[in-house]
Every structure is written in structure tokens, then in C-alpha cells.
Amino acid sequence: MLLQLRVGWSHHGGTWGTPGGALHPAESAADGALREAGGGAGAAPGRTWCSARSRSTTTGDWRYTTVLATPAGPLDAADLVLSDESAGV
């Protein structure tokens, strides 16, 4: 499981959570999740993923979609390059 430690100044700073964010217009949940995993938590954007499944929940005006993706090969934390919104993985 890929988790990121959010930097102190960010929303829910200092807590661990899955990478996430808003979808771009016309972007699928799976594409957005893989983009966020690459941008926020440092997983290589061009990395090959062998499967992705999603589940959505609607709460009021918000829709939350959780995507479970399996990398095609090993994912080593030492190889991840963090964004300025992540303090660790």
C-alpha cells in the first residue's frame, strides 16, 4: 500500500493517507489516481500498472472514488521522488 505523510502546511498536515486530489476535466478516476500517485507520492508516472479497480461513494455534493492499482513490478520507497506536499512515503 502506498501512503504519503502530508507536510504540516497542507490539508490534514502531519497525517498519513493515500495520495489523492481532484480530477482534471474528463479524466477517469483511474487516470487521476495514477497521476496523483506519480505527482504526490513519487511513483513514476510512466510506470506500468497491471490492474486498477475503483469504488465510488457520494456524500452530499462530493463524490469520493477510491482506486486500487497493482504495480506490474516492485515499488521501492527509496526510488520515489516526493512532491512539496509529501514529507514521506
N, C-alpha and C positions, 0 to 999 in steps of 0.2 A: 504494500500500500504506500502510495506517495503522499506524504503530508508535508506541509510547509509551516515554519514558525514565522508568524506575521511580525513585522517590525513594530516597535512601540507606537509610532505615529499613525499607523494605518487603522482601519476599521477593525475592531476586536484585536488590537495590537497586543503582542505578548502571548497569544494563544496559538495552539496548533490546529490546523484544519486542512481540508483538501484544497488544492488550487481551484480557483473559480473566478467568475466575473460575468459581466453582461455579454450577451450575444451581439455580434455585428448584424446589421440588416441582412436578412435572407440566409443567415448562417445556421447550419444544423447544430443541434445540441452536441453531437459527437465531434464535429469540426471545432466548435467553440471550446469544448473541454480539452481537446488535444492542443489547441492554440494556447490556452491558459496553462496547461502543463508545461509547454515549451517556454512561454514567456515569463510566467511567475515562478515556476519551480525549477527551471533549467533543463528539463528533459529536451533533448534535441528535437527541434521542430520537424526535421525530415525523417525521424525515427520510424521504423515500421512497427505497426501495431497489428496483432493477429486477430483481434476481435474487439468489439465495443458494443455494450448494451446500455440502454438508458431506461429511466423510470421518472415520470413527472408527477409533481404534486402541486396543486393550486391552493393558495392561501390568500383570500381577499383578492387584491389586484395583482398579486405576484404569482409567478409560476416558477417553481424550482425543479430543475432537471438534474438528476444525478447520473453520471456516465461512468460505467465500469469498463476500463480498457485494459487489455493484457498486452504487454510488450512482447515482441517476437523474440527478443533475446534478453540477456541480463541487464538490469538497470542498476548501476553502481553509483551511490551517493557522491563518491569522490569525483565523478565525471560531470556532475551537474553544475551549471553556472547560474547563480541566483540573480534575480532582478533586485531593484532597490526596495521592493515591497516584501522581500523574504529575508529572514535572519538565519534560516537553517532549513534543512530537509532531513 
